[in-house]
Amino acid sequence: MELEILTPERKLFSGEVYGVQLPGISGSFEILDKHAPLVSALKAGKVKILKDKNSNPLVYTINGGFAEVINNKVAVLAEGAVEA
């Protein structure tokens, strides 16, 4: 699936991934390939990007925002983010 992490300043990440873990306001959740459509508010926390099943995750810290999943594409709109 395709993942984009966007902040008001720039595109932080864009590419094909195996999965992504996100800090939802009601708790962390994971998006994998062919996930059902979803829109969720995000709280401040860590976003873990899994490039494939066996690799170490890339980690970004966000200040909150929103995530949208549609047609096997995940868009994370973060208020602010840095690579951890």
Helices and strands as residue ranges (DSSP letters): E 2-6, E 11-16, E 19-24, E 27-32, E 38-50, E 58-70, E 73-78, E 81-83
